[in-house]
Amino acid sequence: MASKQLGIIADDLSGAIECAAVCRRMGHQAVVITRIPESDQPEQTHASVIVVVTDSRHLPSITASHRLDAAVRWLMRQGIYSFYKKTDSAARGPLAAELAALARVEPTCTVYFVPAFPRLGRTVMDGVLYIDGIPVAETAFAKDPRSPIHTSSLLTLLRQQTDVPVTQASGKREASATLVLCDGTSDDDVHTSVETAQRCGARLAGPAAALEALLPHLDLDVSQPLESRMDRNSVLIVAGSCHPVTQAQIDRAESAGACVIRLVPPHSMEDPPLPDASNTFIATTQDAWRQHRPVILCTARCPADVDVALAAGRQQGLDIHVYTEQITQYLVATTTHILHTLHPNLITVCGGATSQALIDALGIDRLALLREIEPGIGLCRAHTGHMLVIKNGAFGKVDALTNLFAPVALD
């Protein structure tokens, strides 16, 4: 089985789901392991693809490196030696540290980093990452509360933050280079870079575009589509992402009939109690579901809400990473309180940090991918029986959430 399995390592859950969804669309059964297993027991799965979540997007570089190494070693103990490192399409997180850690797994093996995702507007020219033609450091990702982007030059970032030799993929590569950065403005460019990496016997890293180009080169089993029909009478959407894309999707869903409940975090997050309004939220949710309306829980409806929350954290003298994590936990605590009473047919989560926190709170350690709904959005079934849609906060069309309760969605 080892020669017919691929291991994917993702730094957050939404990215893991995105990769698993690509594999499922291309006919390969995929399972997502939501945290690095501590046991060396063999993984009991017939899936062609195993995706391991390191949950390292917001961790210090040294910790992220250790987690990547632990994930690789665990996959090797499963007999899997073919790896793909999923990176954020906006280059957030401890990118350089994780790529360097991947390179150190087998020092004689070059790592090709293919960061372009042209279908979603992510292009790379002369080592600079653009989103819809704008340098990434000039987009909304520059204001990400937990992982702001400070430079658009991936080449500069990699050379400044890692000690492994880095070069660009051009006509003649430096013989000593361990990490090769590939430009790309089209799907053809991505495929060419992947083909070059395959000829060189190199490992690959990048967002889902390069993974999609890689899969046809691998000898993975092909399986039949999985059953993915469901009752959509009770849909709960938990929107922890504050990205403008998710906020626009919430607005569109509300205009289509969704009931939006905005949670206002308490001024002090020290041992925060559940909101006194929890019973009201439950009643509101029940009433909405009786009308076949989905319910959206969120903590931000517009950029001003994010600014107010961050200002409150600064006023308390809190580290921004600590405070945003507390807000996430507040949203998740409210959600789980509702789930103790109500049982939706479908739970949708927007944002990698929020989805990981909710999965942990529900005790879910594995997810089977059923279907890719659209790029960056996957439908999955947990071993606990929960049906979930997990969405990258920055991905999806403006009607992505609306389509989850529209008559033709998911059927």
Contacts in CASP RR format, 6 or more apart in sequence:
PFRMAT RR
TARGET T0000
AUTHOR 0000-0000-0000
METHOD contacts of the structure
MODEL  1
MASKQLGIIADDLSGAIECAAVCRRMGHQAVVITRIPESDQPEQTHASVI
VVVTDSRHLPSITASHRLDAAVRWLMRQGIYSFYKKTDSAARGPLAAELA
ALARVEPTCTVYFVPAFPRLGRTVMDGVLYIDGIPVAETAFAKDPRSPIH
TSSLLTLLRQQTDVPVTQASGKREASATLVLCDGTSDDDVHTSVETAQRC
GARLAGPAAALEALLPHLDLDVSQPLESRMDRNSVLIVAGSCHPVTQAQI
DRAESAGACVIRLVPPHSMEDPPLPDASNTFIATTQDAWRQHRPVILCTA
RCPADVDVALAAGRQQGLDIHVYTEQITQYLVATTTHILHTLHPNLITVC
GGATSQALIDALGIDRLALLREIEPGIGLCRAHTGHMLVIKNGAFGKVDA
LTNLFAPVALD
1 79 0 8 1.000
2 79 0 8 1.000
2 80 0 8 1.000
2 81 0 8 1.000
3 219 0 8 1.000
4 48 0 8 1.000
4 219 0 8 1.000
4 220 0 8 1.000
4 221 0 8 1.000
5 47 0 8 1.000
5 48 0 8 1.000
5 49 0 8 1.000
5 50 0 8 1.000
5 78 0 8 1.000
5 79 0 8 1.000
5 80 0 8 1.000
5 82 0 8 1.000
5 220 0 8 1.000
6 23 0 8 1.000
6 28 0 8 1.000
6 48 0 8 1.000
6 49 0 8 1.000
6 50 0 8 1.000
6 80 0 8 1.000
6 82 0 8 1.000
6 83 0 8 1.000
6 84 0 8 1.000
6 215 0 8 1.000
6 218 0 8 1.000
6 220 0 8 1.000
7 49 0 8 1.000
7 50 0 8 1.000
7 51 0 8 1.000
7 52 0 8 1.000
7 75 0 8 1.000
7 80 0 8 1.000
7 82 0 8 1.000
7 83 0 8 1.000
7 84 0 8 1.000
8 16 0 8 1.000
8 19 0 8 1.000
8 20 0 8 1.000
8 49 0 8 1.000
8 50 0 8 1.000
8 51 0 8 1.000
8 52 0 8 1.000
8 83 0 8 1.000
8 84 0 8 1.000
8 85 0 8 1.000
8 86 0 8 1.000
8 211 0 8 1.000
9 51 0 8 1.000
9 52 0 8 1.000
9 54 0 8 1.000
9 68 0 8 1.000
9 71 0 8 1.000
9 72 0 8 1.000
9 75 0 8 1.000
9 83 0 8 1.000
9 84 0 8 1.000
9 85 0 8 1.000
9 86 0 8 1.000
9 102 0 8 1.000
10 16 0 8 1.000
10 19 0 8 1.000
10 51 0 8 1.000
10 52 0 8 1.000
10 53 0 8 1.000
10 54 0 8 1.000
10 86 0 8 1.000
11 53 0 8 1.000
11 54 0 8 1.000
11 55 0 8 1.000
11 56 0 8 1.000
11 57 0 8 1.000
11 64 0 8 1.000
11 86 0 8 1.000
11 87 0 8 1.000
11 88 0 8 1.000
11 93 0 8 1.000
11 94 0 8 1.000
11 98 0 8 1.000
12 53 0 8 1.000
12 55 0 8 1.000
12 56 0 8 1.000
12 57 0 8 1.000
12 88 0 8 1.000
12 352 0 8 1.000
12 353 0 8 1.000
12 355 0 8 1.000
12 356 0 8 1.000
13 32 0 8 1.000
13 34 0 8 1.000
13 53 0 8 1.000
13 55 0 8 1.000
13 352 0 8 1.000
13 355 0 8 1.000
13 356 0 8 1.000
13 359 0 8 1.000
13 390 0 8 1.000
14 351 0 8 1.000
14 352 0 8 1.000
14 355 0 8 1.000
14 376 0 8 1.000
14 390 0 8 1.000
14 391 0 8 1.000
14 392 0 8 1.000
14 393 0 8 1.000
15 86 0 8 1.000
15 88 0 8 1.000
15 208 0 8 1.000
15 352 0 8 1.000
15 376 0 8 1.000
15 392 0 8 1.000
16 32 0 8 1.000
16 34 0 8 1.000
16 51 0 8 1.000
16 52 0 8 1.000
16 53 0 8 1.000
16 86 0 8 1.000
17 32 0 8 1.000
17 355 0 8 1.000
17 367 0 8 1.000
17 369 0 8 1.000
17 376 0 8 1.000
17 377 0 8 1.000
17 378 0 8 1.000
17 380 0 8 1.000
17 390 0 8 1.000
18 86 0 8 1.000
18 208 0 8 1.000
18 375 0 8 1.000
18 376 0 8 1.000
18 377 0 8 1.000
18 378 0 8 1.000
18 392 0 8 1.000
18 395 0 8 1.000
19 30 0 8 1.000
19 49 0 8 1.000
19 51 0 8 1.000
19 84 0 8 1.000
19 86 0 8 1.000
19 208 0 8 1.000
19 211 0 8 1.000
20 30 0 8 1.000
20 31 0 8 1.000
20 32 0 8 1.000
20 49 0 8 1.000
20 51 0 8 1.000
20 367 0 8 1.000
20 369 0 8 1.000
20 378 0 8 1.000
20 380 0 8 1.000
21 30 0 8 1.000
21 369 0 8 1.000
21 371 0 8 1.000
21 372 0 8 1.000
21 373 0 8 1.000
21 376 0 8 1.000
21 377 0 8 1.000
21 378 0 8 1.000
21 379 0 8 1.000
22 208 0 8 1.000
22 211 0 8 1.000
22 212 0 8 1.000
22 215 0 8 1.000
22 372 0 8 1.000
23 29 0 8 1.000
23 30 0 8 1.000
23 48 0 8 1.000
23 49 0 8 1.000
23 211 0 8 1.000
23 215 0 8 1.000
23 369 0 8 1.000
24 30 0 8 1.000
24 226 0 8 1.000
24 369 0 8 1.000
24 370 0 8 1.000
24 371 0 8 1.000
24 372 0 8 1.000
25 371 0 8 1.000
25 372 0 8 1.000
26 212 0 8 1.000
26 215 0 8 1.000
26 216 0 8 1.000
27 222 0 8 1.000
27 223 0 8 1.000
27 225 0 8 1.000
28 47 0 8 1.000
28 48 0 8 1.000
28 49 0 8 1.000
28 215 0 8 1.000
28 220 0 8 1.000
28 221 0 8 1.000
28 222 0 8 1.000
28 223 0 8 1.000
29 46 0 8 1.000
29 47 0 8 1.000
29 48 0 8 1.000
29 49 0 8 1.000
29 221 0 8 1.000
29 223 0 8 1.000
29 226 0 8 1.000
29 368 0 8 1.000
29 369 0 8 1.000
30 47 0 8 1.000
30 48 0 8 1.000
30 49 0 8 1.000
30 50 0 8 1.000
30 51 0 8 1.000
30 368 0 8 1.000
30 369 0 8 1.000
31 45 0 8 1.000
31 47 0 8 1.000
31 49 0 8 1.000
31 50 0 8 1.000
31 51 0 8 1.000
31 366 0 8 1.000
31 367 0 8 1.000
31 368 0 8 1.000
31 369 0 8 1.000
32 51 0 8 1.000
32 53 0 8 1.000
32 366 0 8 1.000
32 367 0 8 1.000
32 368 0 8 1.000
32 369 0 8 1.000
32 380 0 8 1.000
33 43 0 8 1.000
33 50 0 8 1.000
33 51 0 8 1.000
33 52 0 8 1.000
33 53 0 8 1.000
33 365 0 8 1.000
33 366 0 8 1.000
34 53 0 8 1.000
34 356 0 8 1.000
34 359 0 8 1.000
34 360 0 8 1.000
34 364 0 8 1.000
34 365 0 8 1.000
34 366 0 8 1.000
34 367 0 8 1.000
35 53 0 8 1.000
35 55 0 8 1.000
35 360 0 8 1.000
35 365 0 8 1.000
36 52 0 8 1.000
36 53 0 8 1.000
36 54 0 8 1.000
36 67 0 8 1.000
36 70 0 8 1.000
36 71 0 8 1.000
36 74 0 8 1.000
37 43 0 8 1.000
37 74 0 8 1.000
40 74 0 8 1.000
40 77 0 8 1.000
42 78 0 8 1.000
43 50 0 8 1.000
43 78 0 8 1.000
47 368 0 8 1.000
48 220 0 8 1.000
48 221 0 8 1.000
48 222 0 8 1.000
48 223 0 8 1.000
49 220 0 8 1.000
50 75 0 8 1.000
50 78 0 8 1.000
50 80 0 8 1.000
51 86 0 8 1.000
52 71 0 8 1.000
52 74 0 8 1.000
52 75 0 8 1.000
53 356 0 8 1.000
54 64 0 8 1.000
54 67 0 8 1.000
54 68 0 8 1.000
54 70 0 8 1.000
54 71 0 8 1.000
55 67 0 8 1.000
55 356 0 8 1.000
56 63 0 8 1.000
56 64 0 8 1.000
56 67 0 8 1.000
56 68 0 8 1.000
56 93 0 8 1.000
56 94 0 8 1.000
56 98 0 8 1.000
57 88 0 8 1.000
57 92 0 8 1.000
57 93 0 8 1.000
57 94 0 8 1.000
57 146 0 8 1.000
57 147 0 8 1.000
57 352 0 8 1.000
57 353 0 8 1.000
58 93 0 8 1.000
58 146 0 8 1.000
58 147 0 8 1.000
58 321 0 8 1.000
58 325 0 8 1.000
58 353 0 8 1.000
59 67 0 8 1.000
59 94 0 8 1.000
60 94 0 8 1.000
61 94 0 8 1.000
61 96 0 8 1.000
61 97 0 8 1.000
61 161 0 8 1.000
62 97 0 8 1.000
64 93 0 8 1.000
64 94 0 8 1.000
64 97 0 8 1.000
64 98 0 8 1.000
64 101 0 8 1.000
65 94 0 8 1.000
65 97 0 8 1.000
65 98 0 8 1.000
65 100 0 8 1.000
65 101 0 8 1.000
66 101 0 8 1.000
68 85 0 8 1.000
68 98 0 8 1.000
68 101 0 8 1.000
68 102 0 8 1.000
69 101 0 8 1.000
69 104 0 8 1.000
69 105 0 8 1.000
72 83 0 8 1.000
72 102 0 8 1.000
72 105 0 8 1.000
75 81 0 8 1.000
75 83 0 8 1.000
82 218 0 8 1.000
83 102 0 8 1.000
83 105 0 8 1.000
83 203 0 8 1.000
84 203 0 8 1.000
84 204 0 8 1.000
84 205 0 8 1.000
84 206 0 8 1.000
84 210 0 8 1.000
84 211 0 8 1.000
84 214 0 8 1.000
85 98 0 8 1.000
85 99 0 8 1.000
85 102 0 8 1.000
85 111 0 8 1.000
85 203 0 8 1.000
85 204 0 8 1.000
85 205 0 8 1.000
85 206 0 8 1.000
86 205 0 8 1.000
86 206 0 8 1.000
86 207 0 8 1.000
86 208 0 8 1.000
86 211 0 8 1.000
87 95 0 8 1.000
87 98 0 8 1.000
87 99 0 8 1.000
87 113 0 8 1.000
87 115 0 8 1.000
87 205 0 8 1.000
87 206 0 8 1.000
87 207 0 8 1.000
88 95 0 8 1.000
88 147 0 8 1.000
88 207 0 8 1.000
89 115 0 8 1.000
89 117 0 8 1.000
89 120 0 8 1.000
89 122 0 8 1.000
89 207 0 8 1.000
89 208 0 8 1.000
89 394 0 8 1.000
90 122 0 8 1.000
90 129 0 8 1.000
90 131 0 8 1.000
90 136 0 8 1.000
90 139 0 8 1.000
90 141 0 8 1.000
90 149 0 8 1.000
90 394 0 8 1.000
91 115 0 8 1.000
91 129 0 8 1.000
91 136 0 8 1.000
91 149 0 8 1.000
91 154 0 8 1.000
91 157 0 8 1.000
92 141 0 8 1.000
92 144 0 8 1.000
92 147 0 8 1.000
92 149 0 8 1.000
93 147 0 8 1.000
95 157 0 8 1.000
95 158 0 8 1.000
95 161 0 8 1.000
96 157 0 8 1.000
96 158 0 8 1.000
96 160 0 8 1.000
96 161 0 8 1.000
96 162 0 8 1.000
97 161 0 8 1.000
97 162 0 8 1.000
99 111 0 8 1.000
99 113 0 8 1.000
99 158 0 8 1.000
99 162 0 8 1.000
99 164 0 8 1.000
99 179 0 8 1.000
99 205 0 8 1.000
100 162 0 8 1.000
100 163 0 8 1.000
100 164 0 8 1.000
100 179 0 8 1.000
102 111 0 8 1.000
102 203 0 8 1.000
102 205 0 8 1.000
103 109 0 8 1.000
103 110 0 8 1.000
103 111 0 8 1.000
103 164 0 8 1.000
103 178 0 8 1.000
103 179 0 8 1.000
103 203 0 8 1.000
104 164 0 8 1.000
105 203 0 8 1.000
106 203 0 8 1.000
107 178 0 8 1.000
109 201 0 8 1.000
109 202 0 8 1.000
109 203 0 8 1.000
110 177 0 8 1.000
110 178 0 8 1.000
110 179 0 8 1.000
110 180 0 8 1.000
110 197 0 8 1.000
110 200 0 8 1.000
110 201 0 8 1.000
110 202 0 8 1.000
110 203 0 8 1.000
111 178 0 8 1.000
111 179 0 8 1.000
111 180 0 8 1.000
111 202 0 8 1.000
111 203 0 8 1.000
111 204 0 8 1.000
111 205 0 8 1.000
112 169 0 8 1.000
112 180 0 8 1.000
112 182 0 8 1.000
112 193 0 8 1.000
112 194 0 8 1.000
112 196 0 8 1.000
112 197 0 8 1.000
112 200 0 8 1.000
112 202 0 8 1.000
112 203 0 8 1.000
112 204 0 8 1.000
112 205 0 8 1.000
113 154 0 8 1.000
113 158 0 8 1.000
113 179 0 8 1.000
113 180 0 8 1.000
113 181 0 8 1.000
113 182 0 8 1.000
113 205 0 8 1.000
113 206 0 8 1.000
114 182 0 8 1.000
114 184 0 8 1.000
114 190 0 8 1.000
114 193 0 8 1.000
114 194 0 8 1.000
114 197 0 8 1.000
114 204 0 8 1.000
114 205 0 8 1.000
114 206 0 8 1.000
114 209 0 8 1.000
114 210 0 8 1.000
114 213 0 8 1.000
115 122 0 8 1.000
115 124 0 8 1.000
115 129 0 8 1.000
115 154 0 8 1.000
115 181 0 8 1.000
115 182 0 8 1.000
115 206 0 8 1.000
115 207 0 8 1.000
116 122 0 8 1.000
116 123 0 8 1.000
116 124 0 8 1.000
116 182 0 8 1.000
116 183 0 8 1.000
116 184 0 8 1.000
116 185 0 8 1.000
116 189 0 8 1.000
116 190 0 8 1.000
116 209 0 8 1.000
116 210 0 8 1.000
117 190 0 8 1.000
117 207 0 8 1.000
117 208 0 8 1.000
117 209 0 8 1.000
118 184 0 8 1.000
118 185 0 8 1.000
118 186 0 8 1.000
118 187 0 8 1.000
118 189 0 8 1.000
118 190 0 8 1.000
118 209 0 8 1.000
119 187 0 8 1.000
119 209 0 8 1.000
119 375 0 8 1.000
120 209 0 8 1.000
120 375 0 8 1.000
120 395 0 8 1.000
121 130 0 8 1.000
121 131 0 8 1.000
121 132 0 8 1.000
121 133 0 8 1.000
122 129 0 8 1.000
122 130 0 8 1.000
122 131 0 8 1.000
122 207 0 8 1.000
122 209 0 8 1.000
123 129 0 8 1.000
123 130 0 8 1.000
123 133 0 8 1.000
123 184 0 8 1.000
123 185 0 8 1.000
124 130 0 8 1.000
124 154 0 8 1.000
124 181 0 8 1.000
124 182 0 8 1.000
124 183 0 8 1.000
124 184 0 8 1.000
124 185 0 8 1.000
125 183 0 8 1.000
125 184 0 8 1.000
125 185 0 8 1.000
126 155 0 8 1.000
126 168 0 8 1.000
126 183 0 8 1.000
127 153 0 8 1.000
127 154 0 8 1.000
127 155 0 8 1.000
127 168 0 8 1.000
127 181 0 8 1.000
127 183 0 8 1.000
128 135 0 8 1.000
128 152 0 8 1.000
128 153 0 8 1.000
128 154 0 8 1.000
128 155 0 8 1.000
129 135 0 8 1.000
129 136 0 8 1.000
129 152 0 8 1.000
129 153 0 8 1.000
129 154 0 8 1.000
130 136 0 8 1.000
130 152 0 8 1.000
131 139 0 8 1.000
131 141 0 8 1.000
132 139 0 8 1.000
135 152 0 8 1.000
136 142 0 8 1.000
136 149 0 8 1.000
136 152 0 8 1.000
137 149 0 8 1.000
137 150 0 8 1.000
137 151 0 8 1.000
137 152 0 8 1.000
138 152 0 8 1.000
139 149 0 8 1.000
140 243 0 8 1.000
140 244 0 8 1.000
140 394 0 8 1.000
141 148 0 8 1.000
141 149 0 8 1.000
141 394 0 8 1.000
142 148 0 8 1.000
142 149 0 8 1.000
142 150 0 8 1.000
144 243 0 8 1.000
145 242 0 8 1.000
145 306 0 8 1.000
145 310 0 8 1.000
145 320 0 8 1.000
145 324 0 8 1.000
146 320 0 8 1.000
146 321 0 8 1.000
146 324 0 8 1.000
146 325 0 8 1.000
146 353 0 8 1.000
151 157 0 8 1.000
154 181 0 8 1.000
155 166 0 8 1.000
155 168 0 8 1.000
155 181 0 8 1.000
158 166 0 8 1.000
158 179 0 8 1.000
158 181 0 8 1.000
159 166 0 8 1.000
162 179 0 8 1.000
164 178 0 8 1.000
164 179 0 8 1.000
165 174 0 8 1.000
165 176 0 8 1.000
165 177 0 8 1.000
165 178 0 8 1.000
165 179 0 8 1.000
166 177 0 8 1.000
166 178 0 8 1.000
166 179 0 8 1.000
166 180 0 8 1.000
166 181 0 8 1.000
167 173 0 8 1.000
167 174 0 8 1.000
167 177 0 8 1.000
167 179 0 8 1.000
167 180 0 8 1.000
167 181 0 8 1.000
168 180 0 8 1.000
168 181 0 8 1.000
168 182 0 8 1.000
168 183 0 8 1.000
169 180 0 8 1.000
169 181 0 8 1.000
169 182 0 8 1.000
169 183 0 8 1.000
169 193 0 8 1.000
169 196 0 8 1.000
173 180 0 8 1.000
180 197 0 8 1.000
180 202 0 8 1.000
182 189 0 8 1.000
182 193 0 8 1.000
183 189 0 8 1.000
184 190 0 8 1.000
184 193 0 8 1.000
187 209 0 8 1.000
187 213 0 8 1.000
190 209 0 8 1.000
190 210 0 8 1.000
190 213 0 8 1.000
191 213 0 8 1.000
193 210 0 8 1.000
193 213 0 8 1.000
194 204 0 8 1.000
194 210 0 8 1.000
194 213 0 8 1.000
194 214 0 8 1.000
194 217 0 8 1.000
195 213 0 8 1.000
195 217 0 8 1.000
197 203 0 8 1.000
197 204 0 8 1.000
198 214 0 8 1.000
198 217 0 8 1.000
204 210 0 8 1.000
204 211 0 8 1.000
204 214 0 8 1.000
208 375 0 8 1.000
208 376 0 8 1.000
225 371 0 8 1.000
226 368 0 8 1.000
226 370 0 8 1.000
226 371 0 8 1.000
227 370 0 8 1.000
228 370 0 8 1.000
228 371 0 8 1.000
228 379 0 8 1.000
228 410 0 8 1.000
229 410 0 8 1.000
229 411 0 8 1.000
230 345 0 8 1.000
230 346 0 8 1.000
230 387 0 8 1.000
230 410 0 8 1.000
231 345 0 8 1.000
232 345 0 8 1.000
232 346 0 8 1.000
232 404 0 8 1.000
232 405 0 8 1.000
232 409 0 8 1.000
232 410 0 8 1.000
233 289 0 8 1.000
233 292 0 8 1.000
233 345 0 8 1.000
234 289 0 8 1.000
234 342 0 8 1.000
234 343 0 8 1.000
234 344 0 8 1.000
234 345 0 8 1.000
234 346 0 8 1.000
235 294 0 8 1.000
235 295 0 8 1.000
235 344 0 8 1.000
235 345 0 8 1.000
235 346 0 8 1.000
235 348 0 8 1.000
235 404 0 8 1.000
235 405 0 8 1.000
236 285 0 8 1.000
236 294 0 8 1.000
236 295 0 8 1.000
236 297 0 8 1.000
236 335 0 8 1.000
236 338 0 8 1.000
236 339 0 8 1.000
236 342 0 8 1.000
236 344 0 8 1.000
236 346 0 8 1.000
236 347 0 8 1.000
236 348 0 8 1.000
237 253 0 8 1.000
237 258 0 8 1.000
237 294 0 8 1.000
237 295 0 8 1.000
237 296 0 8 1.000
237 297 0 8 1.000
237 347 0 8 1.000
237 348 0 8 1.000
237 349 0 8 1.000
237 350 0 8 1.000
237 401 0 8 1.000
237 404 0 8 1.000
238 296 0 8 1.000
238 297 0 8 1.000
238 298 0 8 1.000
238 331 0 8 1.000
238 332 0 8 1.000
238 335 0 8 1.000
238 347 0 8 1.000
238 348 0 8 1.000
238 349 0 8 1.000
238 350 0 8 1.000
238 354 0 8 1.000
238 358 0 8 1.000
239 246 0 8 1.000
239 250 0 8 1.000
239 296 0 8 1.000
239 297 0 8 1.000
239 298 0 8 1.000
239 349 0 8 1.000
239 350 0 8 1.000
239 351 0 8 1.000
239 354 0 8 1.000
240 246 0 8 1.000
240 298 0 8 1.000
240 299 0 8 1.000
240 300 0 8 1.000
240 328 0 8 1.000
240 331 0 8 1.000
240 349 0 8 1.000
240 350 0 8 1.000
240 351 0 8 1.000
240 353 0 8 1.000
240 354 0 8 1.000
241 350 0 8 1.000
241 351 0 8 1.000
241 352 0 8 1.000
241 354 0 8 1.000
241 393 0 8 1.000
241 394 0 8 1.000
242 299 0 8 1.000
242 300 0 8 1.000
242 303 0 8 1.000
242 305 0 8 1.000
242 306 0 8 1.000
243 393 0 8 1.000
243 394 0 8 1.000
244 303 0 8 1.000
245 393 0 8 1.000
245 394 0 8 1.000
245 395 0 8 1.000
245 396 0 8 1.000
246 350 0 8 1.000
246 351 0 8 1.000
246 391 0 8 1.000
246 393 0 8 1.000
246 394 0 8 1.000
247 300 0 8 1.000
247 301 0 8 1.000
247 302 0 8 1.000
247 303 0 8 1.000
248 398 0 8 1.000
249 350 0 8 1.000
249 396 0 8 1.000
249 398 0 8 1.000
249 399 0 8 1.000
249 400 0 8 1.000
249 401 0 8 1.000
249 402 0 8 1.000
250 258 0 8 1.000
250 260 0 8 1.000
250 296 0 8 1.000
250 298 0 8 1.000
250 301 0 8 1.000
250 401 0 8 1.000
251 301 0 8 1.000
252 398 0 8 1.000
252 399 0 8 1.000
252 401 0 8 1.000
252 402 0 8 1.000
253 260 0 8 1.000
253 294 0 8 1.000
253 296 0 8 1.000
253 399 0 8 1.000
253 401 0 8 1.000
253 402 0 8 1.000
253 405 0 8 1.000
254 260 0 8 1.000
254 296 0 8 1.000
256 399 0 8 1.000
256 402 0 8 1.000
256 405 0 8 1.000
256 406 0 8 1.000
257 293 0 8 1.000
257 294 0 8 1.000
258 293 0 8 1.000
258 294 0 8 1.000
258 295 0 8 1.000
258 296 0 8 1.000
258 401 0 8 1.000
258 402 0 8 1.000
258 405 0 8 1.000
259 284 0 8 1.000
259 285 0 8 1.000
259 288 0 8 1.000
259 293 0 8 1.000
259 294 0 8 1.000
259 295 0 8 1.000
259 296 0 8 1.000
260 295 0 8 1.000
260 296 0 8 1.000
260 298 0 8 1.000
260 301 0 8 1.000
261 281 0 8 1.000
261 284 0 8 1.000
261 285 0 8 1.000
261 295 0 8 1.000
261 296 0 8 1.000
261 297 0 8 1.000
261 298 0 8 1.000
262 298 0 8 1.000
262 299 0 8 1.000
262 300 0 8 1.000
262 301 0 8 1.000
262 305 0 8 1.000
263 275 0 8 1.000
263 297 0 8 1.000
263 298 0 8 1.000
263 299 0 8 1.000
263 330 0 8 1.000
263 331 0 8 1.000
263 334 0 8 1.000
264 299 0 8 1.000
265 272 0 8 1.000
265 299 0 8 1.000
265 309 0 8 1.000
265 312 0 8 1.000
265 326 0 8 1.000
265 327 0 8 1.000
265 330 0 8 1.000
266 272 0 8 1.000
266 273 0 8 1.000
266 275 0 8 1.000
266 330 0 8 1.000
267 312 0 8 1.000
267 316 0 8 1.000
268 316 0 8 1.000
269 316 0 8 1.000
269 318 0 8 1.000
269 323 0 8 1.000
269 326 0 8 1.000
269 327 0 8 1.000
269 330 0 8 1.000
272 326 0 8 1.000
272 329 0 8 1.000
272 330 0 8 1.000
272 333 0 8 1.000
274 333 0 8 1.000
274 334 0 8 1.000
274 337 0 8 1.000
275 281 0 8 1.000
275 334 0 8 1.000
278 334 0 8 1.000
278 337 0 8 1.000
278 338 0 8 1.000
281 297 0 8 1.000
281 334 0 8 1.000
281 338 0 8 1.000
282 338 0 8 1.000
282 341 0 8 1.000
282 342 0 8 1.000
284 295 0 8 1.000
285 295 0 8 1.000
285 338 0 8 1.000
285 342 0 8 1.000
286 342 0 8 1.000
288 294 0 8 1.000
288 295 0 8 1.000
289 295 0 8 1.000
289 342 0 8 1.000
289 344 0 8 1.000
292 405 0 8 1.000
293 405 0 8 1.000
294 401 0 8 1.000
294 404 0 8 1.000
294 405 0 8 1.000
296 401 0 8 1.000
297 331 0 8 1.000
297 334 0 8 1.000
297 335 0 8 1.000
297 338 0 8 1.000
298 331 0 8 1.000
299 305 0 8 1.000
299 309 0 8 1.000
299 327 0 8 1.000
299 330 0 8 1.000
299 331 0 8 1.000
300 306 0 8 1.000
300 309 0 8 1.000
309 323 0 8 1.000
309 327 0 8 1.000
310 320 0 8 1.000
310 323 0 8 1.000
310 324 0 8 1.000
312 323 0 8 1.000
313 320 0 8 1.000
313 323 0 8 1.000
314 320 0 8 1.000
316 323 0 8 1.000
318 326 0 8 1.000
324 353 0 8 1.000
325 353 0 8 1.000
328 353 0 8 1.000
328 354 0 8 1.000
328 357 0 8 1.000
329 357 0 8 1.000
331 354 0 8 1.000
332 354 0 8 1.000
332 357 0 8 1.000
332 358 0 8 1.000
332 361 0 8 1.000
333 361 0 8 1.000
335 358 0 8 1.000
335 361 0 8 1.000
336 358 0 8 1.000
336 361 0 8 1.000
336 362 0 8 1.000
339 347 0 8 1.000
339 362 0 8 1.000
345 387 0 8 1.000
346 387 0 8 1.000
346 388 0 8 1.000
346 389 0 8 1.000
346 404 0 8 1.000
347 358 0 8 1.000
347 386 0 8 1.000
347 387 0 8 1.000
347 388 0 8 1.000
347 389 0 8 1.000
348 388 0 8 1.000
348 389 0 8 1.000
348 390 0 8 1.000
348 391 0 8 1.000
348 401 0 8 1.000
348 404 0 8 1.000
349 355 0 8 1.000
349 358 0 8 1.000
349 388 0 8 1.000
349 389 0 8 1.000
349 390 0 8 1.000
349 391 0 8 1.000
350 391 0 8 1.000
350 393 0 8 1.000
350 401 0 8 1.000
351 390 0 8 1.000
351 391 0 8 1.000
351 392 0 8 1.000
351 393 0 8 1.000
352 390 0 8 1.000
352 392 0 8 1.000
352 393 0 8 1.000
355 390 0 8 1.000
359 367 0 8 1.000
359 382 0 8 1.000
362 382 0 8 1.000
362 384 0 8 1.000
362 386 0 8 1.000
363 384 0 8 1.000
364 382 0 8 1.000
364 383 0 8 1.000
364 384 0 8 1.000
364 386 0 8 1.000
365 383 0 8 1.000
366 382 0 8 1.000
366 383 0 8 1.000
367 380 0 8 1.000
367 381 0 8 1.000
367 382 0 8 1.000
367 383 0 8 1.000
367 388 0 8 1.000
368 380 0 8 1.000
368 381 0 8 1.000
368 382 0 8 1.000
368 383 0 8 1.000
369 378 0 8 1.000
369 379 0 8 1.000
369 380 0 8 1.000
370 378 0 8 1.000
370 379 0 8 1.000
370 380 0 8 1.000
370 381 0 8 1.000
371 378 0 8 1.000
371 379 0 8 1.000
371 410 0 8 1.000
372 378 0 8 1.000
372 379 0 8 1.000
373 379 0 8 1.000
373 389 0 8 1.000
373 400 0 8 1.000
373 403 0 8 1.000
373 410 0 8 1.000
374 395 0 8 1.000
374 396 0 8 1.000
374 397 0 8 1.000
374 400 0 8 1.000
375 395 0 8 1.000
375 396 0 8 1.000
376 391 0 8 1.000
376 392 0 8 1.000
376 395 0 8 1.000
376 396 0 8 1.000
377 389 0 8 1.000
377 390 0 8 1.000
377 391 0 8 1.000
377 392 0 8 1.000
377 395 0 8 1.000
377 396 0 8 1.000
377 400 0 8 1.000
378 389 0 8 1.000
378 390 0 8 1.000
378 391 0 8 1.000
379 387 0 8 1.000
379 388 0 8 1.000
379 389 0 8 1.000
379 410 0 8 1.000
380 387 0 8 1.000
380 388 0 8 1.000
380 389 0 8 1.000
380 390 0 8 1.000
381 387 0 8 1.000
381 388 0 8 1.000
382 388 0 8 1.000
389 404 0 8 1.000
391 400 0 8 1.000
399 406 0 8 1.000
403 409 0 8 1.000
404 410 0 8 1.000
END
